[in-house]
Amino acid sequence: MKYLFRKYKNVIRFILTFLLVYVILSLAYKFYLEFSDGAKFYPDYMTHLVGSQTELLLSDFGYDVQVVPHPDEPSLKVIINTKYVARIVEGCNAVSVIILFISFIMAFSGRLKETLMYILSGSVMIYVVNLLRITVLTIGLYHYPWRQEVLHTVIFPAIIYGMVFFLWMIWVNYFVKLNRRHD
């Protein structure tokens, strides 16, 4: 048994670090959601921010858009030209995806400064791509509502998770290898 622990020490450390960071960040986010009453920013600040920025982007693309609180559930309704097109729920704000990204990077961490800079820049990239994803998805749902299933469940999740995978591969294949050469 001791031999196996020594042999797979790095794998075990990766898994434990990943799980520890993931659980801590997920619990912190869960507490944030529980204490976010939605009085000022409905349904919570991050989802509200994504909704506001989506509204701005859609307006910049020339659409007459409103993003308003949903009366029956904790979400935001996206209305284009008086047509209710989509809703933005808490899961659309990319926080859970960013938590997954950060957990992986921390589990494969390199030097502190590089790791923190990569986490920050990668999180911003994920957030921006997610915002563009929601905007394009909304436009797609407005023009092609019969394609909702493939747009929402296949293409657009592939974009955000593909982005995360791409960032992970860059981290592992460039930064971690580069750090190991300099150590």
N, C-alpha and C positions, 0 to 999 in steps of 0.2 A: 504494500500500500504506500509506503514511504517513497519507494522508487517511482510509482505513478505520479505522486504529487510533485516530485522533483522534475520528472520528465515533462509534465504538462503544466508546470508552474505558470508560464506566461499565458496559457489558455485560461487557466483557472483565475488568474489575476484579471484578465480581460473581462471574463464573464461576471465576476464579482463586482468589479468597478462599474461596468455597464449597468448591472442591476441596481447597485447602490445609488448611483447618480440618477438613474431613471426613476426609481422609487421616490427619492428625495424631491426631485423636481416635479414629479407627478402629484405628490402629496401637497407640495407648495401651491401648485396650480389648482388643485382641488379645493384647498382652503381659500384661495383667492376667489374662486367661483362661488363658494358658500357664503363668503362675506360681501360679495358684490351684490348689493340689493337692486341695482338697476334704476335707482331713483334719478340719478343725474345722467348716467350713460346706460341706455337700455340695449340689450339685456345685461351686458357687462362692458367694461371699458374697451377691451381688445376687439370684441365683436362689433361694437359701436364704431370704433376707429376704422376697421375694415369696411364696414358699411358706408361710412362717410367718404372714404377714399375711393371706393367703388363707384359711388354716386358721382364724385368729381371726375373720375376717369371716363365714365359713360357720358357725362355732359361734355367733356372735352372731345369725345368722338361724335358729338352732334346729336345725341339722343336726349329727348325730353324725359328726364328720369326723376323719380322720387324714391328714397329709401326711408320707410316709415316703420315704427314698431308694429309687430303683428299683434292683434288684439287677443288672440287665443293661445299663444305659445311664446316662449322666450326666444324670439327670433325677429329678424327684420325682413319686411316685404320689399322686394325690388319691383317697382312699377315703371314700365317704359310706355310712353304714349297712352297712359291710362290703363294699360294691360298689365295685370299681375303676372310677372314672368318667373320669378324665383324667390327663394327666401335664403337669408344668410343666418345660419345657426352658429352656435359656439364652436362647433367642430370645423367651421370654415375659416377660422382666424389663424390657422397654421401654428398655434402654440404647441399643440401635441406633437406635430411633426418636428418642430424646432427642438422640443425636449428629446425626442428620439435622436436627432442629429447630434445634439450636445452630448448625450450619453455615450454615443459611439466615439466621438472625438476625445472625450475625457478618458475613455477606456483605452484608447490608443494614443494617449497624450505624449507630446514631445516636450520641448522646452516651454516654460510657462508663458513667456511673452508671445511666442508663435502660436501656441495653443489658444490663448485668449483672443488673439487677433483673428485667428481662423474661425473660432466660434462666433465672434462678433460679426465678421464679414459674411460668413456662411449663413448665419441667422438672418441678416438683413437681405441677403440674396434670396433665401427661401421665402421670406415675407413678401418681397417684391414680386417674385415669380407667382406666388399664391394670389396676390392681388390682381396681377395680370390674368391669371387663370380664371378667377371669378368673373372678371370683366368680360373676357372673351366667351366664357361659358354662358353668361347672361345674354350676350349678343347672339350667341348660337341658339339659345333657347327661345329668344324673341323671334328669330327668323326661321328656325327649324324645330318647332316644338315636338314634332314627331320623332326627333332624334334624341330626346331627353335621356333615355336609358343608356345609350352608348356614350353620349357626351359626359354625363354625370358619373357613371359607374366604371367606365373604361378609359376613355381618352384623358380626361382631366386629372383623375388620380394618378395615372401613369406619368403625367407631366411633373407633378409635385414630388412623387416618390422617386421618379427618375432623376430629378434634380438632386435630391438628397443622396441617392446612390452615387451619382457623378461626383458630388463634393466629397463623399467618403473615399472614393477611389483616388481622387487627387490627393487627399490627406495621406492615405496609406502609401501610395506609390511615389509621392514626391516628398512631402514634408517629413514623414516618419523615416524613410530611407535616408534622406539628406541628414537628418539629425543623428542617425546611427553612424553615418560615415564620419561625422565631425566629433563624435564622443570618444 
